[in-house]
Amino acid sequence: MMRSFCLALCVLLLSACSSPKLADYQNSSPPLKLEQFFDGPLRGWGMVEDRNGKVLRRFVVDIDASWQGARGQLDERFVFDDGERQRRVWSLERLANGRYLGRAGDVVGDASGAGAGAAFNFAYTLRVKVDGREWDLAIDDWMFLVDDKQLLNRSVMKKFGIEVGTITLMLQKVRPQ
């Protein structure tokens, strides 16, 4: 009896540590098509939390997004609550197999991603400055389309396989003036 309980507890704990899979969202809607949502101006509001959930920073981001065939560009301009400004320019490429590659100046190597239903998952290594030093953080980036004008984004940051924080972002398409 005790052995069965211990086995059940181990299975429960291991399943709690597993990450979501794209297949979990295959039937969710509306479907997220990167080329449609990330086309034109976007504005976002977000926060960076430490591993305990304490909000470290808040930010606003403006994104100029465009696509030419299978190639896209996201020009992101961040303004943080302490006044710091950052810019990241993503070059995206849709591959024949429905996957995507991404590159940016502070991304180590290529970002790799794919979508299913209303979800998209991007995985990459981001080089960030922390207390005057550079850290390479593994990013597990999940996007979920709410409707044709809004998207929620949650990124888990890990160092040596240990979660060090999260980024939560709400993006909205900007209406033409």
QUILIN-V419847 format. One record per residue. RES is the residue in one small letter. OMEGA is omega in whole degrees, 0 to 359 (999 if undefined). BURIAL is 1 if it has 16 or more other C-alpha atoms within 10 Angstrom, else 0. D_CENTER is the distance of its C-alpha to the mean C-alpha in Angstrom with 1 decimal. Layout:
BEGIN
res=RES omega=OMEGA burial=BURIAL d_center=D_CENTER
res=RES omega=OMEGA burial=BURIAL d_center=D_CENTER
END
This chain:
BEGIN
res=m omega=180 burial=0 d_center=43.5
res=m omega=180 burial=0 d_center=41.7
res=r omega=178 burial=0 d_center=40.3
res=s omega=179 burial=0 d_center=38.8
res=f omega=180 burial=0 d_center=37.3
res=c omega=178 burial=0 d_center=35.8
res=l omega=179 burial=0 d_center=34.4
res=a omega=179 burial=0 d_center=32.9
res=l omega=178 burial=0 d_center=31.3
res=c omega=179 burial=0 d_center=29.8
res=v omega=179 burial=0 d_center=28.3
res=l omega=180 burial=0 d_center=26.9
res=l omega=179 burial=0 d_center=25.4
res=l omega=180 burial=0 d_center=23.9
res=s omega=178 burial=0 d_center=22.4
res=a omega=181 burial=0 d_center=20.8
res=c omega=183 burial=0 d_center=19.0
res=s omega=180 burial=0 d_center=17.6
res=s omega=175 burial=0 d_center=14.0
res=p omega=178 burial=0 d_center=13.5
res=k omega=178 burial=0 d_center=14.3
res=l omega=181 burial=1 d_center=13.5
res=a omega=178 burial=0 d_center=17.2
res=d omega=186 burial=0 d_center=17.0
res=y omega=185 burial=1 d_center=15.7
res=q omega=184 burial=0 d_center=18.0
res=n omega=180 burial=0 d_center=20.3
res=s omega=180 burial=0 d_center=18.1
res=s omega=2 burial=0 d_center=18.5
res=p omega=181 burial=0 d_center=18.2
res=p omega=178 burial=1 d_center=16.8
res=l omega=174 burial=1 d_center=13.7
res=k omega=185 burial=1 d_center=15.0
res=l omega=184 burial=1 d_center=12.7
res=e omega=179 burial=1 d_center=16.1
res=q omega=182 burial=0 d_center=17.2
res=f omega=181 burial=1 d_center=14.5
res=f omega=176 burial=1 d_center=13.5
res=d omega=184 burial=1 d_center=17.2
res=g omega=183 burial=1 d_center=18.9
res=p omega=178 burial=1 d_center=18.2
res=l omega=174 burial=1 d_center=15.3
res=r omega=181 burial=1 d_center=15.3
res=g omega=179 burial=1 d_center=12.8
res=w omega=184 burial=1 d_center=13.6
res=g omega=178 burial=1 d_center=11.7
res=m omega=176 burial=1 d_center=12.6
res=v omega=180 burial=1 d_center=12.3
res=e omega=173 burial=1 d_center=14.1
res=d omega=185 burial=0 d_center=16.0
res=r omega=179 burial=0 d_center=16.4
res=n omega=179 burial=0 d_center=19.1
res=g omega=178 burial=0 d_center=17.2
res=k omega=179 burial=0 d_center=19.0
res=v omega=180 burial=0 d_center=17.4
res=l omega=183 burial=0 d_center=17.8
res=r omega=170 burial=0 d_center=16.7
res=r omega=182 burial=1 d_center=16.0
res=f omega=171 burial=1 d_center=15.1
res=v omega=178 burial=1 d_center=15.5
res=v omega=171 burial=1 d_center=13.8
res=d omega=184 burial=1 d_center=15.7
res=i omega=169 burial=1 d_center=14.5
res=d omega=185 burial=1 d_center=17.1
res=a omega=179 burial=1 d_center=15.8
res=s omega=179 burial=1 d_center=18.3
res=w omega=170 burial=1 d_center=19.2
res=q omega=183 burial=0 d_center=22.4
res=g omega=182 burial=0 d_center=22.8
res=a omega=182 burial=0 d_center=20.2
res=r omega=180 burial=1 d_center=18.9
res=g omega=176 burial=1 d_center=16.5
res=q omega=174 burial=1 d_center=15.8
res=l omega=178 burial=1 d_center=13.4
res=d omega=187 burial=1 d_center=15.3
res=e omega=177 burial=1 d_center=13.5
res=r omega=184 burial=1 d_center=15.9
res=f omega=170 burial=1 d_center=15.1
res=v omega=182 burial=1 d_center=17.9
res=f omega=184 burial=1 d_center=17.8
res=d omega=177 burial=0 d_center=20.4
res=d omega=178 burial=0 d_center=22.5
res=g omega=179 burial=0 d_center=22.9
res=e omega=177 burial=0 d_center=20.9
res=r omega=177 burial=0 d_center=19.4
res=q omega=176 burial=0 d_center=16.9
res=r omega=175 burial=0 d_center=16.2
res=r omega=177 burial=1 d_center=13.7
res=v omega=178 burial=1 d_center=14.7
res=w omega=167 burial=1 d_center=12.7
res=s omega=183 burial=1 d_center=15.1
res=l omega=178 burial=1 d_center=14.0
res=e omega=175 burial=1 d_center=16.4
res=r omega=180 burial=1 d_center=16.9
res=l omega=184 burial=0 d_center=19.0
res=a omega=184 burial=0 d_center=22.0
res=n omega=179 burial=0 d_center=20.7
res=g omega=176 burial=0 d_center=17.8
res=r omega=181 burial=0 d_center=15.2
res=y omega=171 burial=1 d_center=13.4
res=l omega=178 burial=1 d_center=13.6
res=g omega=177 burial=1 d_center=12.0
res=r omega=175 burial=1 d_center=13.8
res=a omega=185 burial=1 d_center=13.8
res=g omega=181 burial=0 d_center=16.4
res=d omega=176 burial=0 d_center=14.7
res=v omega=180 burial=1 d_center=12.9
res=v omega=183 burial=0 d_center=15.4
res=g omega=182 burial=0 d_center=16.3
res=d omega=167 burial=0 d_center=14.2
res=a omega=181 burial=1 d_center=10.7
res=s omega=182 burial=1 d_center=11.3
res=g omega=176 burial=1 d_center=10.0
res=a omega=181 burial=1 d_center=11.8
res=g omega=174 burial=1 d_center=12.1
res=a omega=181 burial=1 d_center=14.6
res=g omega=182 burial=1 d_center=16.0
res=a omega=186 burial=1 d_center=13.7
res=a omega=173 burial=1 d_center=10.6
res=f omega=179 burial=1 d_center=8.4
res=n omega=179 burial=1 d_center=6.9
res=f omega=177 burial=1 d_center=6.1
res=a omega=181 burial=1 d_center=7.9
res=y omega=176 burial=1 d_center=9.4
res=t omega=182 burial=1 d_center=11.6
res=l omega=177 burial=1 d_center=11.3
res=r omega=181 burial=0 d_center=14.8
res=v omega=176 burial=0 d_center=15.2
res=k omega=178 burial=0 d_center=18.6
res=v omega=179 burial=0 d_center=19.7
res=d omega=177 burial=0 d_center=23.3
res=g omega=178 burial=0 d_center=24.4
res=r omega=176 burial=0 d_center=23.1
res=e omega=177 burial=0 d_center=20.2
res=w omega=171 burial=0 d_center=17.9
res=d omega=183 burial=1 d_center=15.8
res=l omega=174 burial=1 d_center=12.8
res=a omega=182 burial=1 d_center=11.1
res=i omega=173 burial=1 d_center=7.3
res=d omega=193 burial=1 d_center=6.3
res=d omega=181 burial=1 d_center=2.7
res=w omega=176 burial=1 d_center=4.5
res=m omega=179 burial=1 d_center=5.8
res=f omega=179 burial=1 d_center=9.5
res=l omega=177 burial=1 d_center=12.2
res=v omega=175 burial=1 d_center=14.9
res=d omega=186 burial=0 d_center=17.4
res=d omega=181 burial=0 d_center=18.0
res=k omega=185 burial=0 d_center=17.3
res=q omega=182 burial=1 d_center=14.5
res=l omega=174 burial=1 d_center=10.9
res=l omega=184 burial=1 d_center=9.1
res=n omega=176 burial=1 d_center=5.4
res=r omega=180 burial=1 d_center=5.4
res=s omega=175 burial=1 d_center=4.4
res=v omega=180 burial=1 d_center=7.8
res=m omega=179 burial=1 d_center=9.7
res=k omega=174 burial=1 d_center=12.9
res=k omega=184 burial=0 d_center=16.1
res=f omega=178 burial=0 d_center=18.8
res=g omega=181 burial=0 d_center=17.0
res=i omega=180 burial=0 d_center=17.3
res=e omega=179 burial=1 d_center=14.6
res=v omega=179 burial=1 d_center=15.0
res=g omega=177 burial=1 d_center=12.6
res=t omega=173 burial=1 d_center=9.6
res=i omega=177 burial=1 d_center=8.0
res=t omega=186 burial=1 d_center=8.4
res=l omega=172 burial=1 d_center=8.5
res=m omega=179 burial=1 d_center=10.9
res=l omega=179 burial=1 d_center=11.4
res=q omega=175 burial=1 d_center=14.9
res=k omega=178 burial=1 d_center=17.0
res=v omega=179 burial=0 d_center=19.9
res=r omega=176 burial=0 d_center=23.2
res=p omega=180 burial=0 d_center=25.6
res=q omega=999 burial=0 d_center=28.3
END
